[in-house]
Amino acid sequence: MSFLGTELPAMEAAVAARDRDYFEEAMGRMLDFSGSWGFKSQDNPALVRFPMCTEAVSDFLVVGMCRIMTTADGCEPGLAARFNANLQKCRELASRQ
């Protein structure tokens, strides 16, 4: 949640300003973060218990870009709702830790 806690306000500002440059830079930060935690390589089997958090980290940039580019191919109708549900579950889990 610390990663998303930092990135989500910045993403909201970028969406409001229609600043696409933010997303390119944030992609690098997200890839660095997810790589250090072993998201893609299965280096961290403990993450299996937290799919709502890994999915929220993986989806937040797409959700933000879809708010700017509403007709893009990757903008599935249920993506934002799924992201919000995963984010809420991740927040709840983090608050119990």
Rosetta silent file (secondary structure, phi, psi, omega in degrees, C-alpha in Angstrom):
SEQUENCE: MSFLGTELPAMEAAVAARDRDYFEEAMGRMLDFSGSWGFKSQDNPALVRFPMCTEAVSDFLVVGMCRIMTTADGCEPGLAARFNANLQKCRELASRQ
SCORE:     score description
SCORE:     0.000 S_00000001
   1 L     0.000  -25.278 -179.428    0.000    0.000    0.000 S_00000001
   2 H   -64.249  -38.288  177.604    2.902    2.368    0.512 S_00000001
   3 H   -63.098  -50.789 -179.478    3.670    2.280   -3.218 S_00000001
   4 H   -66.764  -34.195  178.188    0.059    2.919   -4.203 S_00000001
   5 H   -60.651  -31.954  177.246   -0.326    5.502   -1.458 S_00000001
   6 H   -82.207  -43.890 -173.314    2.398    7.537   -3.128 S_00000001
   7 H   -76.747  -36.285 -175.010    1.434    6.892   -6.740 S_00000001
   8 H   -61.669  -44.465  176.469   -2.353    7.249   -6.614 S_00000001
   9 H   -62.634  -37.845  177.705   -2.401   10.968   -5.664 S_00000001
  10 H   -65.746  -38.587  178.246    0.204   11.654   -8.361 S_00000001
  11 H   -66.111  -41.889  178.526   -1.880    9.695  -10.860 S_00000001
  12 H   -59.041  -42.486  177.793   -5.014   11.645   -9.919 S_00000001
  13 H   -64.128  -40.487  179.062   -3.151   14.897  -10.548 S_00000001
  14 H   -65.115  -40.711  178.257   -1.892   13.590  -13.887 S_00000001
  15 H   -63.164  -45.312 -179.783   -5.406   12.554  -14.931 S_00000001
  16 H   -61.498  -37.243 -179.499   -6.764   15.985  -13.971 S_00000001
  17 H   -88.409   -3.433 -175.478   -3.984   17.679  -15.959 S_00000001
  18 L    54.292   43.047 -176.767   -4.253   15.119  -18.785 S_00000001
  19 L   -93.680   98.456 -179.040   -0.512   14.597  -18.329 S_00000001
  20 L   -74.617  -22.071  179.843    0.464   11.455  -20.212 S_00000001
  21 H   -61.240  -35.503  178.404    4.150   11.904  -19.327 S_00000001
  22 H   -53.230  -42.898 -173.425    3.414   10.872  -15.735 S_00000001
  23 H   -65.866  -35.170  177.500    2.355    7.416  -16.934 S_00000001
  24 H   -66.152  -45.326  179.196    5.615    6.712  -18.735 S_00000001
  25 H   -67.712  -40.516 -179.506    7.665    7.602  -15.662 S_00000001
  26 H   -66.625  -30.813  177.708    5.279    5.774  -13.315 S_00000001
  27 H   -60.862  -43.451  177.823    5.533    2.644  -15.461 S_00000001
  28 H   -61.665  -43.333  178.816    9.251    2.500  -14.717 S_00000001
  29 H   -64.722  -40.126  179.734    8.624    2.929  -10.987 S_00000001
  30 H   -66.050  -41.923  178.845    5.923    0.254  -11.045 S_00000001
  31 H   -65.880  -40.084  176.276    8.162   -2.197  -12.898 S_00000001
  32 H   -62.083  -46.475 -179.945   11.025   -1.551  -10.475 S_00000001
  33 H   -62.060  -50.697 -177.090    8.710   -2.020   -7.498 S_00000001
  34 H   -66.921  -33.448  176.326    7.061   -5.167   -8.825 S_00000001
  35 H   -65.798  -39.179 -179.315   10.423   -6.598   -9.868 S_00000001
  36 H   -68.301  -23.842  178.636   11.868   -6.058   -6.404 S_00000001
  37 H   -96.841   -3.778  178.004    8.934   -7.976   -4.908 S_00000001
  38 L    74.854   34.081 -179.781    9.044  -10.800   -7.447 S_00000001
  39 L   -58.736  -51.860 -171.036    5.592  -10.207   -8.959 S_00000001
  40 L   -88.400  -32.049 -173.002    6.278  -11.709  -12.364 S_00000001
  41 L   -90.253    1.187 -178.589    9.053  -14.172  -11.712 S_00000001
  42 L    62.819   23.328  179.245    7.320  -15.941   -8.833 S_00000001
  43 L   -69.872  -16.196 -176.842   10.376  -15.131   -6.699 S_00000001
  44 L  -125.451   87.071 -177.811    8.145  -14.332   -3.760 S_00000001
  45 H   -62.849  -17.876  178.203    5.670  -17.158   -3.076 S_00000001
  46 H   -65.252  -22.484 -179.304    4.319  -15.186   -0.095 S_00000001
  47 H   -71.519  -15.488  179.210    2.578  -12.875   -2.571 S_00000001
  48 H   -57.395  -30.938 -179.866    0.235  -15.681   -3.600 S_00000001
  49 H   -76.413   -9.326 -173.282   -1.829  -14.806   -0.510 S_00000001
  50 L  -126.091   49.443 -177.341   -2.199  -11.179   -1.650 S_00000001
  51 H   -62.294  -29.646 -179.418   -3.512  -11.211   -5.232 S_00000001
  52 H   -63.464  -33.017  179.984   -5.715   -8.203   -4.552 S_00000001
  53 H   -78.841  -44.145  179.968   -2.616   -6.114   -3.850 S_00000001
  54 H   -65.901  -36.436  178.071   -0.493   -7.362   -6.732 S_00000001
  55 H   -68.934  -37.780  177.725   -3.405   -6.879   -9.131 S_00000001
  56 H   -63.229  -43.221  178.040   -4.026   -3.339   -7.846 S_00000001
  57 H   -64.003  -41.904 -178.197   -0.372   -2.452   -8.423 S_00000001
  58 H   -68.544  -30.892 -172.963   -0.463   -4.039  -11.875 S_00000001
  59 H   -96.572  -16.325 -169.081   -3.709   -2.312  -12.916 S_00000001
  60 H   -61.326  -36.590 -179.508   -3.462    1.218  -11.513 S_00000001
  61 H   -69.907  -39.194  178.816   -1.673    2.730  -14.515 S_00000001
  62 H   -64.830  -42.801  179.044   -4.068    1.204  -17.034 S_00000001
  63 H   -60.193  -44.022  178.912   -7.033    2.465  -15.023 S_00000001
  64 H   -64.313  -45.728  178.816   -5.549    5.964  -14.958 S_00000001
  65 H   -62.512  -35.175  179.683   -4.751    5.985  -18.670 S_00000001
  66 H   -67.875  -21.632  175.830   -8.265    4.794  -19.424 S_00000001
  67 H   -75.940  -22.520  176.355   -9.584    7.868  -17.664 S_00000001
  68 H   -92.296  -45.278 -176.343   -7.674    9.996  -20.179 S_00000001
  69 L  -111.418   76.851 -170.621   -8.035    7.782  -23.258 S_00000001
  70 L   -65.248  -18.178 -177.946  -11.500    6.341  -22.803 S_00000001
  71 L  -101.854    7.386 -179.811  -11.620    4.624  -26.190 S_00000001
  72 L   -63.561  148.791 -176.719   -8.303    2.733  -25.928 S_00000001
  73 L   -58.802  -36.512 -176.384   -8.485   -1.009  -26.632 S_00000001
  74 L   -78.431    0.588 -176.219   -7.266   -2.026  -23.168 S_00000001
  75 L   -88.906   80.225  178.966  -10.033   -0.100  -21.404 S_00000001
  76 L   -70.452  145.115 -178.616  -12.350   -2.915  -20.424 S_00000001
  77 L   -57.307  -35.463 -176.456  -15.678   -1.821  -18.934 S_00000001
  78 L   -92.551   -0.235 -174.505  -15.089   -3.684  -15.644 S_00000001
  79 H   -61.642  -47.474 -177.821  -11.430   -2.755  -15.161 S_00000001
  80 H   -63.318  -42.090  179.628  -11.991    0.306  -12.954 S_00000001
  81 H   -65.088  -40.973  178.268  -14.491   -1.517  -10.746 S_00000001
  82 H   -64.764  -43.128  177.540  -12.139   -4.505  -10.378 S_00000001
  83 H   -59.712  -48.314 -179.156   -9.250   -2.183   -9.547 S_00000001
  84 H   -61.482  -39.283  178.265  -11.295   -0.322   -6.925 S_00000001
  85 H   -66.191  -44.187  178.093  -12.423   -3.581   -5.323 S_00000001
  86 H   -64.358  -40.704  179.253   -8.838   -4.922   -5.216 S_00000001
  87 H   -62.377  -43.843  179.112   -7.563   -1.623   -3.847 S_00000001
  88 H   -63.299  -43.705  178.609  -10.170   -1.640   -1.074 S_00000001
  89 H   -64.083  -39.372  178.624   -9.352   -5.257   -0.143 S_00000001
  90 H   -65.517  -42.755  176.825   -5.642   -4.462   -0.136 S_00000001
  91 H   -60.231  -43.952  179.456   -6.209   -1.416    2.100 S_00000001
  92 H   -61.785  -43.557  179.138   -8.255   -3.530    4.499 S_00000001
  93 H   -63.388  -44.399 -179.622   -5.547   -6.179    4.607 S_00000001
  94 H   -63.810  -34.728 -178.803   -2.820   -3.578    5.169 S_00000001
  95 H   -70.382  -22.083  179.177   -4.750   -1.992    8.020 S_00000001
  96 H   -86.775  -14.793 -176.722   -4.834   -5.363    9.825 S_00000001
  97 L   -79.223    0.000    0.000   -1.070   -5.911    9.506 S_00000001
